[in-house]
Amino acid sequence: MVVTECDGFSSATEFANIVAMADDQLNLFSHSSLAATPSSLPRPCLAVVVGAMADDELIAAIAGTHAGMADTVALAEEAGLRKLASAVPALATVCRRFTGFGTDAPVPEQVAAISALAAIGGPKAADAVARTIERREVTGQTLAVAVWAAARLESILPIDIIVELLRHAAPAVRADACRCSRADRSVIAVLADLLDDLNATVHTAAACALGRMGRPMALPALAKLLDAAPTIEVVEAAAAAVADDDTVVLLGRLARNRPDLADAVVDALDACDTALAAKVAASLRSGRR
């Protein structure tokens, strides 16, 4: 490995001490509690020259135990940038290696590895993230990153783990657990409770999850969201929730008032097996010509 000289930092260790705080070092999701620190923070250079590494060399370095924090973060990021599917086992190894760390703060190596898995995508990455959560290799704020990645990758989590995450104290974990939910009696019961969650993000995610499962109990919440806070996720969930005529009318009105959501509304109405949905979708298409 080639270690560069970092302006303002005397060593890779000093670099490692601030790597988790860099404002865009890991480029994770915007709503995360792990995001951004002051932009005045000095921007460190990468401790390892990773761009010139061959794929197999990069993977071996990730899986090795000799890399420091800064090196591991840089290596994992590079694997994510390359979308290197063959790096999935090595990235999973990084998560296992740091099991038990990070109760009070995120573990930069695990965060970088999980972020890379999310960027790589595919069934193997989805399974790796699911196993990381199921084996409790991540905790605290790092768990929040893992559940976000699981939702993005559509990882299949065990039902008992989903229920546990739906009841987690952190709203971000509860919301992303909703996106990981599957139709199961115990999951549906907790999601129904979360319709009354005081956190708006959790409330919305629970309504959308129930809607995607075709549960009419979600329609009152989804109808309010269509009026007050419409998104593509809300549109798709409302249409999937055995949408009644009132919901179809709301979707049609939304498409006319929000052209940016019109395509999503038409697609959602097409998926509804009702005469009114077909009529409204046809009318919307005609109006766009």
Backbone bond lengths (Angstrom), bond angles and torsions (degrees), N, CA, C in turn:
res aa  C-N    CA-C-N  psi(-1)  N-CA   C-N-CA  omega(-1)  CA-C   N-CA-C  phi
1 M - - - 1.454 - - 1.520 110.04 -
2 V 1.300 116.40 145.48 1.451 121.23 178.84 1.511 108.61 -106.11
3 V 1.326 116.70 117.29 1.465 120.83 179.21 1.513 108.61 -96.26
4 T 1.318 116.54 127.93 1.447 120.94 -178.02 1.507 110.45 -89.46
5 E 1.315 116.50 166.08 1.456 121.64 174.73 1.517 108.01 -89.46
6 C 1.327 117.22 122.50 1.463 121.92 -172.56 1.520 110.04 -98.94
7 D 1.325 116.77 121.72 1.456 120.63 177.75 1.517 109.85 -61.06
8 G 1.338 116.25 126.45 1.455 120.10 176.63 1.505 114.34 84.89
9 F 1.322 118.49 -4.87 1.455 121.97 179.56 1.517 108.51 -130.40
10 S 1.321 116.01 128.87 1.451 120.12 -174.84 1.510 113.16 -81.06
11 S 1.335 117.47 -16.40 1.458 119.00 -176.77 1.509 110.31 -159.63
12 A 1.331 114.61 167.23 1.464 119.47 174.81 1.520 110.84 -64.50
13 T 1.339 117.36 -28.86 1.465 120.24 178.13 1.517 110.79 -64.48
14 E 1.332 116.30 -44.16 1.464 119.86 177.64 1.518 110.22 -63.58
15 F 1.310 116.60 -39.80 1.466 121.18 174.70 1.525 110.00 -58.10
16 A 1.320 116.29 -45.34 1.460 120.81 -177.48 1.510 112.16 -61.51
17 N 1.312 117.37 -32.56 1.459 120.52 -177.59 1.521 112.87 -64.91
18 I 1.334 117.80 -23.56 1.463 119.03 -179.23 1.529 112.78 -115.00
19 V 1.329 118.52 2.89 1.462 119.31 -173.29 1.521 112.42 -63.10
20 A 1.342 117.92 -36.42 1.467 119.88 -179.25 1.502 112.26 -70.86
21 M 1.362 117.33 -14.04 1.461 120.81 -177.02 1.521 113.04 -98.45
22 A 1.302 118.59 -10.09 1.463 120.09 -176.18 1.518 110.24 -60.05
23 D 1.340 116.61 138.57 1.470 119.05 -168.01 1.506 114.12 -65.30
24 D 1.321 118.91 -27.48 1.458 117.99 177.99 1.508 111.76 -137.71
25 Q 1.347 116.91 24.81 1.461 120.18 -175.19 1.515 112.16 -59.68
26 L 1.358 117.03 -41.21 1.447 119.67 -174.71 1.519 113.39 -104.68
27 N 1.335 117.23 -10.13 1.461 121.72 175.31 1.520 112.51 49.29
28 L 1.348 115.93 51.29 1.450 120.16 -179.16 1.511 110.91 -88.84
29 F 1.329 116.33 -172.87 1.454 122.21 -174.62 1.514 111.44 -65.84
30 S 1.346 115.64 145.63 1.451 121.71 -170.43 1.517 113.35 -67.39
31 H 1.355 119.35 -30.47 1.456 120.11 -174.73 1.517 112.58 -86.44
32 S 1.342 117.35 -0.82 1.449 119.67 -174.91 1.518 111.92 -68.44
33 S 1.330 115.15 145.60 1.454 119.87 173.93 1.518 111.17 -70.57
34 L 1.346 117.63 -7.91 1.456 120.81 179.46 1.516 111.86 -89.07
35 A 1.310 118.07 -5.27 1.449 120.23 -172.74 1.508 110.51 -72.09
36 A 1.136 117.09 167.70 1.426 146.53 177.26 1.505 117.53 7.96
37 T 1.306 111.80 134.60 1.440 122.49 173.71 1.510 107.71 -113.93
38 P 1.338 119.11 174.44 1.459 119.72 -174.25 1.523 113.55 -54.30
39 S 1.330 116.15 138.61 1.457 121.14 -176.80 1.522 112.12 -68.78
40 S 1.352 116.80 -13.43 1.455 120.06 179.18 1.529 112.20 -76.00
41 L 1.346 117.36 -9.51 1.447 120.51 179.21 1.526 109.90 -59.97
42 P 1.342 118.96 131.22 1.461 119.80 179.12 1.512 111.24 -56.99
43 R 1.303 116.71 136.93 1.457 120.82 -178.47 1.522 109.82 -89.00
44 P 1.356 117.76 114.83 1.449 119.68 -178.08 1.518 112.08 -77.98
45 C 1.334 115.18 159.64 1.456 119.12 173.45 1.518 108.63 -90.61
46 L 1.317 117.85 164.52 1.447 120.53 178.50 1.518 109.76 -70.43
47 A 1.311 116.29 138.28 1.454 120.58 -178.65 1.520 111.68 -75.16
48 V 1.302 116.75 -23.34 1.459 120.19 -177.53 1.507 109.31 -123.96
49 V 1.311 117.44 136.37 1.456 121.16 174.82 1.520 106.73 -79.94
50 V 1.313 117.15 98.52 1.459 121.12 -173.12 1.521 112.71 -98.95
51 G 1.316 117.36 -23.16 1.458 119.72 -174.27 1.513 113.53 -61.38
52 A 1.333 117.07 -29.20 1.461 120.33 -177.26 1.523 112.82 -89.54
53 M 1.326 117.26 -4.18 1.466 119.83 -178.35 1.525 111.35 -71.52
54 A 1.314 116.36 142.50 1.459 121.00 169.00 1.519 108.67 -71.17
55 D 1.334 116.69 157.96 1.458 120.25 -176.84 1.525 112.28 -56.71
56 D 1.334 116.98 -46.56 1.465 119.19 -177.32 1.523 111.60 -66.15
57 E 1.328 117.26 -33.99 1.453 121.06 177.05 1.530 110.51 -67.04
58 L 1.326 115.52 -41.00 1.459 120.41 178.52 1.521 110.93 -62.04
59 I 1.326 116.72 -45.38 1.466 121.25 -178.99 1.517 110.74 -63.63
60 A 1.324 116.49 -43.18 1.464 119.94 179.19 1.522 111.39 -62.23
61 A 1.327 116.23 -38.19 1.467 120.13 179.49 1.521 111.10 -67.84
62 I 1.343 117.45 -37.91 1.470 120.83 177.87 1.519 110.12 -63.80
63 A 1.325 116.34 -44.85 1.465 121.09 -176.44 1.517 112.75 -73.56
64 G 1.335 117.82 -20.95 1.455 121.05 -178.36 1.514 112.22 -68.87
65 T 1.317 115.41 162.31 1.459 120.44 -177.18 1.523 112.88 -103.46
66 H 1.326 116.64 1.90 1.461 119.34 -174.53 1.524 113.15 -91.41
67 A 1.335 118.74 -13.64 1.460 120.79 -176.01 1.530 110.71 -72.84
68 G 1.333 115.94 140.41 1.456 120.74 174.48 1.513 111.02 -79.38
69 M 1.339 115.94 179.74 1.452 120.50 -177.72 1.523 112.12 -57.54
70 A 1.330 115.79 -50.15 1.460 119.00 -176.41 1.513 111.10 -63.18
71 D 1.346 116.85 -40.08 1.447 120.51 179.03 1.525 111.53 -64.17
72 T 1.340 116.16 -44.33 1.464 120.09 -179.09 1.521 111.04 -61.90
73 V 1.325 116.08 -43.27 1.463 120.05 178.33 1.521 110.66 -61.19
74 A 1.336 117.18 -46.82 1.465 121.17 -179.16 1.516 111.33 -63.07
75 L 1.318 117.20 -41.72 1.469 121.42 -179.50 1.528 110.96 -65.22
76 A 1.332 116.39 -44.78 1.465 119.99 179.69 1.522 111.04 -63.41
77 E 1.319 116.67 -42.65 1.464 119.73 178.37 1.517 111.43 -59.63
78 E 1.323 116.15 -40.92 1.464 119.53 -179.88 1.528 110.91 -64.36
79 A 1.331 117.03 -40.59 1.462 120.24 176.86 1.526 111.03 -60.74
80 G 1.334 116.02 -39.30 1.460 119.47 177.12 1.509 112.32 -66.60
81 L 1.328 116.37 -42.39 1.466 119.81 179.06 1.528 111.35 -61.33
82 R 1.327 116.51 -38.22 1.476 120.72 179.50 1.525 112.11 -79.99
83 K 1.356 116.64 -8.85 1.469 121.59 -174.24 1.531 109.66 51.66
84 L 1.310 114.43 50.96 1.456 122.91 -170.92 1.528 110.09 -85.58
85 A 1.323 116.20 93.29 1.464 121.14 -176.36 1.525 112.07 -59.90
86 S 1.316 117.10 -32.87 1.462 120.25 -179.18 1.525 112.41 -69.53
87 A 1.333 117.20 -10.05 1.463 120.99 178.41 1.523 112.55 -87.38
88 V 1.321 118.36 -4.66 1.468 120.98 -175.73 1.525 112.46 -56.43
89 P 1.344 119.81 -49.27 1.475 118.21 179.62 1.523 113.14 -59.94
90 A 1.326 117.48 -38.60 1.463 120.33 179.64 1.520 110.96 -66.44
91 L 1.321 116.95 -40.50 1.465 120.48 178.35 1.532 111.00 -65.25
92 A 1.331 116.09 -38.19 1.466 119.74 176.02 1.525 110.57 -63.67
93 T 1.328 116.77 -35.04 1.461 121.19 177.66 1.525 111.03 -62.78
94 V 1.333 116.68 -38.68 1.462 120.57 177.71 1.527 110.16 -59.50
95 C 1.324 116.55 -43.88 1.472 119.79 179.30 1.520 111.06 -61.76
96 R 1.323 116.95 -43.08 1.467 120.10 -179.85 1.525 111.43 -65.77
97 R 1.334 115.94 -37.18 1.459 120.73 -175.08 1.529 111.88 -61.25
98 F 1.322 116.46 -30.03 1.459 119.98 -175.18 1.526 112.59 -107.33
99 T 1.335 116.73 21.94 1.458 120.86 175.77 1.532 109.98 -57.76
100 G 1.323 115.67 134.23 1.451 120.51 178.62 1.510 114.16 97.38
101 F 1.330 117.10 -11.33 1.453 120.90 177.39 1.531 109.29 -92.09
102 G 1.326 115.69 163.44 1.456 120.38 167.54 1.500 116.61 82.92
103 T 1.328 118.58 29.52 1.460 120.01 177.14 1.527 111.10 -64.51
104 D 1.318 116.42 -40.04 1.463 120.65 -175.67 1.526 113.95 -106.30
105 A 1.304 117.74 -10.29 1.467 121.27 -177.86 1.524 108.96 -150.46
106 P 1.328 117.55 153.78 1.456 119.90 178.40 1.526 111.35 -64.30
107 V 1.313 116.48 147.78 1.464 122.51 176.63 1.526 107.35 -94.66
108 P 1.330 118.88 109.15 1.470 120.80 -173.40 1.520 113.89 -55.20
109 E 1.345 117.03 -39.34 1.474 119.14 -178.83 1.531 110.85 -64.64
110 Q 1.329 116.50 -43.82 1.467 119.62 179.25 1.522 111.25 -67.60
111 V 1.318 116.71 -41.60 1.469 120.34 178.85 1.519 109.92 -60.25
112 A 1.335 117.37 -43.91 1.459 120.95 -179.87 1.525 111.03 -64.61
113 A 1.328 116.88 -41.68 1.461 120.44 -179.91 1.524 111.52 -65.10
114 I 1.330 116.61 -44.11 1.471 120.58 -179.73 1.522 110.61 -66.70
115 S 1.324 116.33 -40.82 1.460 120.08 177.52 1.522 110.48 -60.80
116 A 1.333 117.02 -39.86 1.460 120.83 178.25 1.527 110.89 -65.32
117 L 1.327 117.20 -41.24 1.462 120.34 177.68 1.528 110.97 -61.02
118 A 1.323 115.77 -40.93 1.470 119.55 178.22 1.522 110.73 -63.72
119 A 1.329 116.96 -38.09 1.462 120.59 179.73 1.522 111.48 -70.80
120 I 1.323 117.24 -37.04 1.473 121.17 -179.06 1.521 110.26 -68.63
121 G 1.315 116.57 -47.15 1.455 121.13 177.17 1.520 112.98 73.69
122 G 1.319 115.42 -179.01 1.455 121.70 178.91 1.516 112.56 94.56
123 P 1.338 116.26 166.89 1.473 120.99 -175.74 1.525 113.93 -60.30
124 K 1.328 118.07 -38.66 1.467 119.74 -177.51 1.528 110.88 -67.59
125 A 1.321 116.87 -40.56 1.467 119.97 176.86 1.527 110.39 -65.62
126 A 1.334 116.20 -40.92 1.464 120.49 178.14 1.522 110.86 -60.65
127 D 1.333 116.55 -43.06 1.469 120.51 179.13 1.529 110.99 -66.07
128 A 1.330 116.73 -38.86 1.463 120.34 -179.21 1.526 110.76 -62.65
129 V 1.325 116.79 -42.96 1.468 120.02 178.73 1.523 110.31 -66.60
130 A 1.323 116.99 -40.98 1.467 120.16 178.68 1.525 110.99 -60.35
131 R 1.322 117.04 -43.10 1.468 120.22 179.97 1.525 110.78 -66.56
132 T 1.328 116.44 -37.59 1.467 120.13 178.39 1.527 110.90 -59.32
133 I 1.336 115.94 -41.19 1.464 120.16 178.73 1.524 110.77 -72.75
134 E 1.321 116.79 -46.34 1.464 121.28 -175.86 1.529 111.23 -62.08
135 R 1.332 116.84 -37.71 1.471 120.52 -178.90 1.524 112.63 -84.33
136 R 1.320 116.19 2.12 1.465 122.53 178.19 1.526 111.66 58.22
137 E 1.316 114.50 41.53 1.464 120.20 178.06 1.523 111.91 -79.26
138 V 1.327 116.50 -15.80 1.465 121.12 179.63 1.518 109.24 -124.67
139 T 1.321 115.84 146.52 1.457 121.37 -179.77 1.517 109.77 -138.35
140 G 1.323 115.38 171.55 1.461 121.00 173.22 1.519 113.40 55.48
141 Q 1.324 115.49 -134.47 1.459 120.69 -177.37 1.527 111.97 -67.06
142 T 1.309 117.55 -28.37 1.468 119.50 176.98 1.525 110.38 -68.11
143 L 1.319 117.34 -33.45 1.465 120.48 175.33 1.521 110.44 -60.72
144 A 1.334 116.62 -39.32 1.465 119.64 178.72 1.529 110.96 -59.29
145 V 1.327 116.57 -39.63 1.467 120.66 177.90 1.531 110.00 -65.56
146 A 1.326 116.71 -42.16 1.458 120.76 -178.64 1.528 111.84 -64.41
147 V 1.334 117.20 -40.77 1.468 119.72 179.89 1.525 110.10 -69.26
148 W 1.340 116.66 -37.33 1.472 119.51 173.85 1.516 110.39 -58.14
149 A 1.347 116.61 -46.71 1.467 120.76 -179.91 1.524 110.80 -63.08
150 A 1.338 116.72 -40.04 1.461 120.09 178.92 1.525 111.26 -61.44
151 A 1.331 116.48 -40.77 1.467 119.90 177.88 1.518 110.46 -65.01
152 R 1.325 117.07 -43.35 1.464 120.91 -179.63 1.524 111.76 -64.41
153 L 1.327 116.24 -38.98 1.464 121.09 -176.61 1.524 112.60 -87.55
154 E 1.338 117.13 -5.09 1.460 122.14 -176.35 1.533 110.42 59.17
155 S 1.326 114.96 43.58 1.463 120.51 177.82 1.527 110.29 -64.90
156 I 1.312 115.93 146.36 1.468 121.36 178.14 1.519 108.13 -96.62
157 L 1.318 115.77 110.05 1.456 121.98 -179.64 1.530 110.22 -102.13
158 P 1.323 117.38 149.91 1.471 119.80 175.41 1.529 110.69 -59.97
159 I 1.309 116.21 148.19 1.456 120.98 -176.78 1.525 111.74 -58.10
160 D 1.341 117.74 -41.82 1.464 118.98 -177.96 1.525 111.28 -65.62
161 I 1.328 117.02 -32.78 1.459 120.65 177.51 1.531 110.12 -69.71
162 I 1.335 116.89 -41.54 1.462 120.36 177.98 1.526 110.66 -59.60
163 V 1.323 116.26 -46.69 1.464 120.38 -179.71 1.523 110.12 -60.77
164 E 1.305 117.01 -42.68 1.466 121.05 179.01 1.530 110.82 -61.60
165 L 1.331 116.98 -43.61 1.460 120.56 -178.97 1.529 111.47 -69.59
166 L 1.321 117.41 -33.99 1.454 120.64 177.30 1.531 111.63 -63.37
167 R 1.323 115.99 -24.01 1.465 121.12 -179.81 1.522 112.48 -100.28
168 H 1.309 116.71 9.33 1.465 120.66 -176.65 1.528 110.70 -64.56
169 A 1.319 115.71 152.08 1.467 120.12 -178.73 1.523 112.55 -69.10
170 A 1.319 118.11 -28.32 1.467 121.35 -175.84 1.531 110.33 -84.70
171 P 1.329 118.24 123.62 1.466 120.38 179.60 1.524 113.67 -56.50
172 A 1.344 117.82 -38.89 1.468 120.24 -179.48 1.518 111.14 -61.30
173 V 1.324 117.15 -37.89 1.463 120.82 178.32 1.525 110.16 -68.51
174 R 1.330 117.05 -44.95 1.469 119.87 179.29 1.529 111.01 -59.69
175 A 1.328 116.57 -43.60 1.467 120.27 -177.42 1.529 111.21 -64.12
176 D 1.326 116.91 -46.29 1.467 118.69 -179.38 1.523 111.45 -72.20
177 A 1.328 117.63 -28.26 1.460 119.91 173.95 1.523 110.73 -63.92
178 C 1.330 117.13 -35.26 1.469 120.36 174.91 1.525 110.58 -57.59
179 R 1.319 115.99 -39.41 1.465 120.76 -178.51 1.523 112.23 -73.40
180 C 1.319 116.52 -16.94 1.467 121.65 175.87 1.526 112.26 -92.25
181 S 1.325 117.55 -4.41 1.462 121.39 -170.10 1.522 112.38 -68.67
182 R 1.326 113.47 150.57 1.462 122.04 174.78 1.522 108.94 -126.42
183 A 1.326 115.95 157.70 1.458 120.50 -176.93 1.529 110.12 -67.94
184 D 1.298 115.24 105.61 1.462 123.35 177.39 1.523 106.59 -149.84
185 R 1.315 116.32 145.79 1.468 119.75 -174.39 1.523 112.28 -57.07
186 S 1.322 116.98 -44.95 1.465 119.38 -177.86 1.525 111.59 -69.30
187 V 1.333 117.00 -36.24 1.467 120.89 177.93 1.517 110.34 -66.78
188 I 1.328 116.74 -45.35 1.462 121.23 -179.12 1.526 110.69 -61.36
189 A 1.316 117.15 -37.45 1.469 120.53 179.79 1.532 110.89 -63.35
190 V 1.322 116.82 -42.79 1.464 119.38 179.74 1.527 110.29 -70.16
191 L 1.332 117.42 -40.44 1.462 120.59 177.71 1.528 110.75 -59.61
192 A 1.317 116.70 -39.48 1.467 120.06 177.84 1.529 110.51 -61.23
193 D 1.326 116.52 -40.36 1.464 119.83 176.45 1.527 111.33 -63.62
194 L 1.327 116.23 -37.08 1.463 120.58 -177.40 1.530 112.90 -71.49
195 L 1.314 117.73 -10.96 1.465 119.76 173.35 1.524 110.81 -62.96
196 D 1.319 115.80 -20.07 1.471 121.16 177.99 1.530 112.07 -102.91
197 D 1.326 116.54 10.06 1.465 119.74 -179.35 1.531 109.45 -61.90
198 L 1.320 116.14 138.81 1.460 120.71 -178.28 1.526 112.57 -73.60
199 N 1.316 117.61 -17.08 1.459 121.17 177.21 1.521 109.04 -84.78
200 A 1.323 117.39 123.01 1.466 121.45 -174.70 1.526 111.96 -62.46
201 T 1.323 117.29 -37.74 1.459 120.16 -179.25 1.525 110.73 -65.01
202 V 1.319 116.57 -41.88 1.460 120.70 178.85 1.522 110.69 -67.14
203 H 1.327 116.08 -45.18 1.468 121.12 178.02 1.529 110.78 -55.29
204 T 1.323 116.28 -46.61 1.468 121.12 -179.77 1.516 111.33 -64.89
205 A 1.319 117.13 -45.62 1.462 120.86 -178.52 1.525 111.49 -62.90
206 A 1.336 116.56 -38.20 1.462 120.17 178.74 1.529 110.88 -66.51
207 A 1.328 116.58 -43.86 1.465 120.24 178.41 1.527 110.75 -61.22
208 C 1.327 116.67 -42.52 1.463 120.31 -179.50 1.530 111.15 -66.94
209 A 1.327 116.50 -38.99 1.464 119.78 178.78 1.527 110.79 -62.86
210 L 1.318 116.70 -45.33 1.464 120.22 178.32 1.529 110.95 -65.57
211 G 1.332 116.40 -37.43 1.456 119.76 177.27 1.521 111.99 -62.04
212 R 1.328 116.33 -45.07 1.468 120.03 179.33 1.517 111.78 -62.15
213 M 1.345 116.50 -26.77 1.463 120.39 177.47 1.522 112.34 -82.73
214 G 1.340 116.33 -0.53 1.455 120.22 179.76 1.511 114.05 76.05
215 R 1.350 116.69 28.21 1.455 121.00 -177.76 1.525 110.87 -93.64
216 P 1.330 118.30 112.80 1.467 121.33 -179.04 1.524 114.01 -58.03
217 M 1.348 117.88 -22.53 1.467 120.18 -179.83 1.526 111.80 -59.42
218 A 1.335 116.89 -19.88 1.461 120.20 -179.37 1.521 113.14 -82.30
219 L 1.331 117.55 -14.85 1.469 119.90 -171.64 1.531 114.26 -60.50
220 P 1.346 120.72 -42.73 1.471 117.95 179.03 1.526 112.63 -58.81
221 A 1.331 116.97 -44.03 1.469 120.01 179.12 1.517 111.06 -66.62
222 L 1.326 117.13 -41.08 1.461 120.63 -179.08 1.530 111.31 -67.57
223 A 1.331 116.66 -36.05 1.463 119.75 177.44 1.522 110.76 -61.75
224 K 1.335 116.47 -41.78 1.469 119.87 177.55 1.524 111.00 -64.78
225 L 1.320 116.01 -38.94 1.462 119.96 -180.00 1.525 111.50 -68.42
226 L 1.320 117.46 -35.77 1.463 120.39 176.94 1.521 110.95 -60.95
227 D 1.321 115.61 -31.71 1.466 119.78 -179.60 1.527 112.00 -84.81
228 A 1.332 116.67 -40.01 1.465 120.16 -170.56 1.518 114.50 -100.02
229 A 1.336 117.34 -35.17 1.468 119.72 -174.29 1.525 110.38 -147.39
230 P 1.338 117.45 62.72 1.467 119.65 -175.75 1.530 112.50 -72.72
231 T 1.306 115.50 140.42 1.459 123.09 173.24 1.526 107.45 -141.21
232 I 1.320 116.06 169.90 1.464 119.21 177.01 1.525 110.10 -60.41
233 E 1.327 117.52 -40.11 1.461 121.46 179.39 1.527 110.60 -60.88
234 V 1.319 117.21 -42.64 1.462 120.98 179.83 1.527 110.53 -67.05
235 V 1.329 117.00 -42.14 1.471 121.26 178.75 1.521 110.54 -58.66
236 E 1.312 116.66 -50.14 1.468 120.46 -177.78 1.525 111.22 -63.73
237 A 1.319 116.89 -39.60 1.457 120.07 -179.70 1.526 111.26 -68.13
238 A 1.328 116.93 -40.31 1.471 120.38 -179.93 1.517 110.89 -63.20
239 A 1.311 116.42 -40.39 1.463 119.75 179.80 1.522 111.71 -70.11
240 A 1.325 116.28 -33.20 1.461 120.06 -178.41 1.522 112.66 -75.65
241 A 1.320 117.46 -20.95 1.462 121.75 -173.06 1.519 112.45 -82.39
242 V 1.309 116.43 46.04 1.462 121.41 -178.35 1.527 108.45 47.78
243 A 1.316 115.12 57.02 1.467 121.55 -171.08 1.524 111.75 -56.31
244 D 1.337 116.55 127.84 1.455 120.79 176.12 1.523 109.43 -83.41
245 D 1.339 116.02 178.17 1.460 119.76 -175.94 1.525 111.82 -61.92
246 D 1.322 117.57 -37.03 1.467 119.87 -179.99 1.533 110.63 -62.07
247 T 1.327 116.50 -40.23 1.461 120.09 179.98 1.520 110.86 -68.17
248 V 1.323 116.57 -38.59 1.468 120.41 177.90 1.526 110.40 -61.55
249 V 1.326 116.43 -42.05 1.469 120.51 177.33 1.519 110.55 -62.52
250 L 1.330 117.24 -42.87 1.460 120.92 177.71 1.524 111.52 -60.53
251 L 1.328 116.31 -40.61 1.461 120.22 179.07 1.529 110.84 -64.68
252 G 1.320 116.23 -42.49 1.463 119.26 178.30 1.516 112.08 -62.78
253 R 1.320 116.25 -42.38 1.465 120.42 178.75 1.535 110.50 -64.51
254 L 1.329 116.05 -39.78 1.454 120.41 179.03 1.524 111.10 -61.67
255 A 1.326 116.91 -42.72 1.462 120.36 -178.77 1.519 111.55 -61.57
256 R 1.329 117.18 -34.86 1.465 120.46 -179.83 1.530 111.83 -76.16
257 N 1.339 115.90 -31.38 1.464 119.60 -178.75 1.521 113.29 -87.92
258 R 1.340 115.68 -22.33 1.464 120.37 -177.90 1.523 109.25 -128.85
259 P 1.337 117.22 84.59 1.468 119.95 -178.88 1.525 113.31 -56.16
260 D 1.334 117.27 -28.00 1.461 120.01 -179.91 1.522 112.37 -67.42
261 L 1.338 116.82 -18.86 1.459 120.68 178.73 1.528 112.60 -106.68
262 A 1.323 117.14 2.11 1.463 120.86 -173.79 1.524 112.40 -61.00
263 D 1.324 117.25 -44.69 1.471 119.90 -179.17 1.524 110.90 -61.78
264 A 1.332 116.07 -42.05 1.460 119.95 179.16 1.524 111.22 -63.93
265 V 1.331 116.66 -38.26 1.467 120.60 179.02 1.523 110.68 -65.33
266 V 1.326 116.75 -46.47 1.469 120.13 -179.70 1.528 110.59 -60.80
267 D 1.319 116.68 -44.96 1.463 119.64 178.40 1.525 111.00 -61.14
268 A 1.328 116.30 -40.57 1.460 120.14 -179.68 1.525 111.36 -66.85
269 L 1.317 116.09 -41.36 1.469 119.54 178.64 1.523 111.50 -65.55
270 D 1.326 116.00 -35.33 1.463 119.41 177.39 1.526 111.49 -61.15
271 A 1.330 115.17 -30.11 1.469 119.63 -179.09 1.526 112.20 -79.86
272 C 1.331 116.79 -13.99 1.473 120.67 178.34 1.524 109.46 -81.68
273 D 1.291 116.68 134.35 1.465 120.72 -177.74 1.528 110.18 -97.71
274 T 1.355 115.76 59.22 1.461 119.62 177.07 1.526 109.31 -133.55
275 A 1.323 115.22 153.52 1.461 119.97 -179.81 1.526 111.06 -65.28
276 L 1.324 116.93 -40.23 1.460 119.63 -178.61 1.525 111.11 -65.48
277 A 1.336 116.99 -40.46 1.461 120.27 178.70 1.528 110.70 -61.07
278 A 1.327 116.55 -42.46 1.463 120.66 178.80 1.527 110.56 -64.30
279 K 1.322 116.92 -39.46 1.462 121.14 -179.68 1.524 111.11 -66.37
280 V 1.324 117.18 -44.68 1.468 120.76 -179.46 1.522 110.19 -66.24
281 A 1.327 117.18 -40.62 1.465 119.93 178.76 1.517 111.30 -62.66
282 A 1.340 116.54 -41.71 1.463 120.51 178.55 1.516 110.86 -63.68
283 S 1.338 116.32 -39.84 1.452 120.09 179.19 1.532 111.48 -64.77
284 L 1.315 116.24 -39.96 1.471 120.61 178.95 1.520 110.79 -65.24
285 R 1.315 116.62 -41.03 1.469 119.99 179.07 1.539 109.74 -64.38
286 S 1.315 115.61 -41.70 1.470 119.61 -179.56 1.510 110.94 -63.43
287 G 1.325 117.04 -39.02 1.457 120.77 -178.62 1.502 112.71 -70.24
288 R 1.344 119.04 -20.08 1.460 122.08 -179.05 1.508 112.45 -89.45
289 R 1.326 117.84 -7.07 1.471 120.26 -178.60 1.517 111.11 -81.43
